[in-house]
Amino acid sequence: MSNKIQFTPNPSIAAACIQPFHVMKILGEAKALEATGKPVIHMEIGEPDFASLPCVHQAASKAAEQGFTHYTPTMGLPALREKLADFYHNFYHAKVDACNIMITPGSSSALQVVLTALINPGDKVVLTDPAYPCNRQFVNLLHGELLAIPVSHETQYQLNLEQLKTHWQKGIKVVMVASPANPTGTIIEQPELMAMANFLAEKNAYFIVDEIYQGLVYDRPAESILANNALPDNVIVINSFSKFFGMTGWRLGWTVAPSHLIPILDRLGQNLFLAAPTPSQYGALQVLEKDALAELEVRRQTFEKRRNTLYNAMQKASFTLKTLPQGAFYLYWDISEYSQDSQAFCSELLNETGVAITPGKDFGDFNANTHVRLAYTTDETQLIKAVHLIKQFIDSKRNK
Ligand SMILES: Cc1ncc(COP(=O)(O)O)c(C=O)c1O
């Protein structure tokens, strides 16, 4: 007989409330389908299909060989913080002090550390519906109160000053936006962003601007709110080496925060993650060099071509498209003409055609059943094939 003592599982309520990331379910199903030998076109995953640059690999392994495998300071390698400050100066004409930059393990940790620094239980946090899903979970973990503002194609799926004013209520402590955004790829113009920042400063609320898709914009130059003069001290920028820099697996991001928050972020970082991965930080030093940035620009152009190819192919297939995404690598598509259940639509589409896309459910509640996200993180031939297969799938459903 075993003498193991009986234990009753009792994990936290907060953990039990955390929602799964539904895209992982689709990804699991897609992988299972592939394992049966069926070809799958992956348009569900939100990461570049390109590998990270060889210069990153070389710099990281050289650092490791030289023994740079210990913790860096919590705020990050001083050389990397300086280099990012130069990067802002050179590319965005933004005056950013290295002291205001904190390097984090992915922007996920930047979001977590910043939200922990700001939210008291019961504080209201405004975000869009749809939005990047994890933000809602971070707020839940801190016992903040979510105020999700529904946004549609009418405002490019973004928040604006007018909406903020309309929805304003007592107790709002933080407003979060992303530009370009996930899942919609749309942006907020700089004058609008600044007007929102100023309105929130007057209301004594913080403004978190997620710029993690910053370099990936099309038909227009990349921008940062940090380039604006007279930026109020409520603005916090989130950024990452994951997307434009193609380093998802290296887990490296950063935040630019006002000086009053820096000692708090430092203390929180010391406890929450100690430091970002050291070899990754050495790799990132190289990815900010001129030659690497030139290679990344070629990749950006590839994403731009893919966006155009996907958009044009969908238009040719007579699909109604309500917005042309200006950045990131996503197209958020209203499928209400074909389905009222985006989850079932994605599952059936995957099983019948091998095209994997993400249901709107991951990104919120508002019209989530009638929206899907297509990621153009695969080549143009595959994108054209995918649209063809989607068209066939829809036609066959109509004829049933
Ligand atoms: C808008 C947005 N913010 C933050 C993240 C987190 O990315 P990472 O932790 O890789 O920097 C993602 C990832 O997809 C995202 O889409």
PDBQT file of the ligand as one rigid body, heavy atoms in Angstrom, charges set to zero:
ROOT
HETATM    1  C1  LIG A 501       0.474  43.479 -29.579  1.00  0.00    +0.000 C 
HETATM    2  C2  LIG A 501       1.435  42.510 -28.944  1.00  0.00    +0.000 A 
HETATM    3  N1  LIG A 501       2.084  42.885 -27.810  1.00  0.00    +0.000 NA
HETATM    4  C3  LIG A 501       2.947  42.054 -27.192  1.00  0.00    +0.000 A 
HETATM    5  C4  LIG A 501       3.207  40.774 -27.688  1.00  0.00    +0.000 A 
HETATM    6  C5  LIG A 501       4.202  39.894 -26.954  1.00  0.00    +0.000 C 
HETATM    7  O1  LIG A 501       5.327  39.598 -27.741  1.00  0.00    +0.000 OA
HETATM    8  P1  LIG A 501       6.773  39.254 -27.159  1.00  0.00    +0.000 P 
HETATM    9  O2  LIG A 501       6.627  38.840 -25.753  1.00  0.00    +0.000 OA
HETATM   10  O3  LIG A 501       7.283  38.156 -28.046  1.00  0.00    +0.000 OA
HETATM   11  O4  LIG A 501       7.607  40.500 -27.296  1.00  0.00    +0.000 OA
HETATM   12  C6  LIG A 501       2.554  40.336 -28.854  1.00  0.00    +0.000 A 
HETATM   13  C7  LIG A 501       2.783  38.988 -29.394  1.00  0.00    +0.000 C 
HETATM   14  O5  LIG A 501       2.207  38.537 -30.361  1.00  0.00    +0.000 OA
HETATM   15  C8  LIG A 501       1.648  41.228 -29.497  1.00  0.00    +0.000 A 
HETATM   16  O6  LIG A 501       0.992  40.888 -30.618  1.00  0.00    +0.000 OA
ENDROOT
TORSDOF 0
